Amino acid sequence: MGLRSWKPSGRAVRPPSLDIVRATMNKPAHLSQYINGAESQSISLPTTGSWSTTHATKKVTVTIPQGATLKLQLDAGDASANLDYIQVD
């Protein structure tokens, strides 16, 4: 299940980061990150203790080549989270 794809435009001055704002109940969540269709890292999201009332932000540094596509998705074995939003800095 793909969550969202993002393609940068122009040339980045510094490596971008993702702010993933989410809630998780009793166990950490995991998302798989893909660059141009190839898995590039597993993102672990610590538990917040609630599905809806307690959100937290995880900042993830990503290296995205110019013109590449970034995708976050739930793979087999990944654990889901209640994602509020993802911001690309």
N, C-alpha and C positions, 0 to 999 in steps of 0.2 A: 504494500500500500504506500504509494508515494505521497509525501506530505506537501512539498513545494519545491519547485525548481527556480533558480535565480541565475541570471547571466549578467556579469558586470559589463559596464560600457566604459570605454576609455582605459587609461593606464592608472593603476593604483600606485600611490606614493608609498604606502605602508601596507602590510598584510591586513586585510579586513578581518573583523571579528563579528561573531554572531552573538547577540544577546537573546538567549532562549528563556522566556518567562513562562513558568509552568507550575503545576501542582501535582504531587504524587502522594498516594495514600500510605502504604505500609512498607514498600520496598523501592529501591532506586529504579529509575527508568533508564532505558538504553535506546539510542537512535543510531542508525548507520548513516554515515556521510559519504556521498559519492561525488567525484569530480569527473565529468565527461563519461559517466557510466561505470567508472571503476571505483570500488570501495577505497576510501582514503583514510578513514578513521572511525572508531566507535566512540560515541559520546555518551558518557555516564552522567545521569542527572540525579543527584542525591534526593532522598525523600523529603517532603515538606510536612508530612503527617496529616494532610487533608486533601481531598479532591477539589474543594471549592473555596475554602476560606483563607488558606495560607499559600501564597505564591512566592516563588523565589526566582532569581535570575542567575543563569549560568552563562559566563562569557567564554566563548570558544574562539581561539585564533585559527584562521583557515588560510591556506595558501591556494589561491585560485589564479591559474594562468589567464592572461588576457584572452577573452573570447570563449572561455570555458563555461560549462554549466555546473552549478552546484545543486545537489539534491539531498534532502534528508528523508529517510524512509525507515519504516519498521520492517525489519527482516525477521525470519524465523529465529526464535530465541531472544529477540529484543523485547523489552517490557515497555508498555505505553505510559504516557503521561497526559495530563489535561493541559494542553498547550494553550496559553493565552495569546501570545504573539511571539514572532521571531523578528528581530531588528538586525539589519546589516549595517555595521558602522564602517 
